Amino acid sequence: MRAVVQRVRHARVEVAGQTCGQCGHGLLILVCAMRGDTVAQADALAAKIHKMRIFRDDAGKMNLALKDTGGSALVVSQFTLAADTRSGNRPGFSGAAPPEEGERLYLHFADALRKSGVQVDTGRFGAEMEVHLLNDGPVTIWLDTEA
């Protein structure tokens, strides 16, 4: 699985002008299930993100994890993280999991993060979404379970 994790002051996702998910101080997590990904990879990615020390402590150093801050997360499906840009000018997305598998793993990832004690909202899988956020830092980290 692939993810882009952004530390945010707040974020929300809208579908057709209506907010369907939001978070306060915490993480906006864009997630893509790749062809062949497993539930174990979704669990590992959720555990990694939950423990990643990217929040400032009292000394201003990135020493705290989401679990330490009481922050929340907004998880948004983002199949374009599977983009293959090696040839031509139009990215290919054949590396992304098929939609039904992608949705299953995306929802499993969000549930795994919830089970770790994080308040999690989600976008709507497969929908045209508008994501609004205020970056904090900015801190943006790319993760791939295959890397």
Summary of the structure (lengths in Angstrom):
residues: 147
radius of gyration: 14.9
end to end distance: 9.8
largest distance: 47.9
contacts: 458
relative contact order: 0.31
helix: 26%
strand: 44%
